[in-house]
């Protein structure tokens, strides 16, 4: 049973965030690329949202799903990068328990939502290639809205912060990242965390694990459909429509899976490797997704240029 003293101590816990190992005078230089990443992520995803919203020709399922992805990426950037910049610009490493729990909740929530959106985008590409004549009749706006709500409803019920707040903290309060993660804060507890560890792994496998398997199966079906196309040019054209989404999947899942494996099984791994993978996991998708989609989609790129020119003039 947790005493009232322990409850008081828990509420006043201060965690210390960790940045890249360096001397104080180099922190300013390290902050420069993070500032650029933050600015480009905010501007890039905002431009995507504004362009899709204002251009009626982009009110199609593919671009609506892209808007969902952009909103999620904006949320991840706003949730994580301020604490990272606080470390390198102001040497502000402290974060209270409540702020830490709020941050880890939104980080995991937005990551699960992004995983669900990537699955919806894989389904979109499968329908567009497998049954192009019924594409717009299958993916209607009401149906897309329901799919988006299901993606949010699946993850918003996760009680991660509540599971952590009931535990007293009696260990080293130095976190190994520049932001709070469920696995790390959980390990700071001096209570038995077996149930929490199993629950965290279960939700990860149920949501992101299942999403990744379904995305893989979607691409198997896409390849099966594409290989049945007689024309080589049409085959390449169909595959080219999936390149942007495939890059987004790799950017999201590769560092995330690597970091999850290290957190659970790589106890002797390098702290620097964990920090770098953590940065890649949360910062690369919001930075690169707008760039990849703008480069690969000629229609979207042309609309963005047109919107920019109309604003300029």
N, C-alpha and C positions, 0 to 999 in steps of 0.2 A: 504493500500500500504506500502511495506517495504522500509524504507529509506536506503540511502547509508551508514549511520552510523550503522544501524542495520546489514547491510550486512557485514561491516568491523568487527563488533563485532562477528558475527556468524563465520566468517572465522578464528578468533583467539580463539574460544572457546576451553577450555581444560577440558576434563572430568576426573573425579577421579574414578578409579576402586576400587572395594571392595573385600576383602578377608574374610576368616573366622575370626570372632572376637577373638582376642588373644593379648597377650603382644608381644612386639617386639622380646624378646629373644626366643620365641617359634616358630617364623616364620621359622627358619632354620629347625627345626624338622618337621614342617608341609610340608616343601618343599620336604623332602625326599620321601614320597610316590608318590608325583606328578612326581618327577624325574624318579622313577621306572616305573610309568605308561607310561610316555613319551617314555622311552627307549624300554619297552616291546611292546608298540603299534607300534613304528617305525620298530623294528626288526621283530615282528610277521607278520605284513602286508607285509613287504619287502620280507620275506622268502616265504610267500604265492605266491607273484607275481613272484619271481625268479623261484620257483619250477614249477609253472604252465607254465611259458614261456619256460623253458629249457627241460621239460619232454613232449615228444609228446603224451604219453598215457593220459595226462591230458588236451589235447586240445579237450575237450568235452563241451557242453553247460553249464552244471552245474558248471564246474571250470572256465569257461570264465566269467560267472556271478559273481562267487566268486572273481575273479580278479577285476571286476568293483567295487565290494563292498570294496575290500582292498584299491584300489586307492582312493575312497571316504573317507574311514576312515583315510588314511594317510593325506589327505588334511585337514580334521577336526582337527586332532592332531596338525599339523603344524600351523594351523590358530589360535588355542585357547591356547594351553599349554604355549607357550612362554610368553604371558602376565600374565598368572597365576604364572609362575615361577618368573617373574620379580617382582611381588608383594612380594612373600615370601623370595626370595633370596636377592633382592636389594632394597626392599621397594619402587619400582618404580610404582606408582599408576597413574601417569598422562598419558593421551593419547589425541592426537590432534583430531580435528573434522574429518579431512580427513582420518586419520588412523582408527578412530572409524567407519566411514562409510564404509571403505574398509573391515574392519574385519567383521562387521555385514552382509555385502553383501555376503562374501564368506561363513560365517557360515550358513546363511539361504539357499544360493545356494546349498551348499554341503549336507545340511540336506534334501532338496527337492529331490536332485539327489539320495541320499541314500534311501529315501522312494520309489522312482520310481524303483530303482534296486531291492529292496525287493519285489516289486510287480512282476517284471520280474522273480525273483527267484521262487515266488509262482506259476506263470504260468509254469515255467520249471518243477516244481514238479508235477503239475497237469497233464501235457502232459506225463511225465515219468511214472506215475501210471495209467492214464486213457487209454493211447494209446502207450504202450511201443514199439510196433513193428514199429511205424512210428515216433518215437522220433527223430532220427537223420535226417529224411527227412523233418520233420516240422521245427525243430530248426537248420537250416543250418547256416554256418558262416556269409554269407551275410545278412541273416534275423536277426541274433543276432546283427550285427553291426548297422543295421537300427533301431532296437529296442533301442539300447543304445543311438544313436543319437537323437531319439525322446525324450527319458528321459531327455537329457540335454537341448534340444531345448525348452521343455515345461517350463523350469524354468529360463533360462538364460536371458529372456526378462524382468524379474521382475525389475521394476525401483525403488526399495526400497530406495537406497541412494539419488536418485534425488528428491524423494518426501520429504525427510527430510532436504536436504541441502537448500531448498528455505525458510525454516522457521527460524526466529530469536530465539535465546535462551535467556530466561530471568528468569530461575528458578534455583533451586539448581542443580549443575552439578555433584552430586555424584551418580554414578550408583550402583545398588545393586548386581552386579555380577563382576567377574574378567575378563570380556570381554564385548563387546558391542552387544546389541540385539535391534532389530527394535522397539519393544514395549516400551522399556525403554527410548531410545533416543527420540522417538516420544513424550513421556510425558514431556520431558524437554522444549518443545516449549511453547511459550506464545501465539501462534496463535490457531485458531480453528483447531483441529485435527480430527474432525468427519470423514471427507472423508478418511483420512489416516488410521484411525482405522478400518473403514468398509473395505477398500481395503486390509489391512493386514489380517483381519479375512477371507475375501473372498478368497484370495490366499491360506491361510492355509487350509480352508475347501475344496477348489477346488482341490488342489494338494495332500496334506497329508491326508486330510479327505477322498477323493475319493480313494486314494491308499489303505487306511486301510480297507475301505468297500469292495473293489475288492479282497484284500488279504483274508478277512473273507469269501467272497463268494467262493474263490478258495479252501479254506479248507473245506467248506461245500461240494463242489463237490468232493474233495479228499476223505472225509469220506464216502460219498455216494458210491463212486467207491470201496473203501476198504471194506466196509461192504458187498458188493456183492460178494466178493471173498470167495469161499467155504472153502479153507484151512486156518486154524487158524495161522499156521506158516507163510504162505505167506502174510497174513493180517498184522501180526506184522512186517514182513520184510519190507513191503511197508511203513508202518507208521514210521519205524525207519529211513527211508531216509529223512523224513521231520523234524526230531527232531532238527537238527542244524539250519535250517531255522526258525523254530518256536521260538527257543531261541533268534535268532537274531531279530526277529520281536518284541518279548517281551522287549528285552534290549533297542530297539530303541523307541518304541511307548509309553511304560508305563511312563517313566519319562518325555517324551516330552509332552504328553497329560496333565499330572498332572501339569507341569510347565505352560503350556498355560492357563489352567483353573485358576490357582492362579494369574497369571499376569492380567487376565481380570476380574475376579470376586472375588478374595480373597484379598481384600484391607487390611484386618486386620490380614493377615497371618504372621507367624514368618519370619523375614529376614533370619535367619539361615536355615530354611526349604527351602526357595527359592534358597539360595546359594548351598545347598547340592543337591537339585533336578537339578539345573543347571549343576553342576559337573557330576552328574550321566547321564544326558541327552547327554552331549558331550564327556565325557571321557570313559564311560563304553563300548559302542559299539566298538570303535577302539581297546580297550584293550582286550575285551572278545571274539569278533568274530573269530580272528585267533585261539584262544585257543579252543573254542567250535568246530570249524570245524576240527581242527587237531585231537582232541580227538575222535569225533564221526565218522570221515571218515577214515577207516582203509587204504584205498588205498592212500589217500592224506598223511596220517601219514607215511606210508611206503616210499613214494616217497621223502618226506622231509628228513627222516633219511638217505636215500640213497644219496641224494644230499649233505647233511652235511658230510657224511662219505667220499664221493669222493673229497670234498673240503679239508677235514682234511688230507687225505693221498696224 
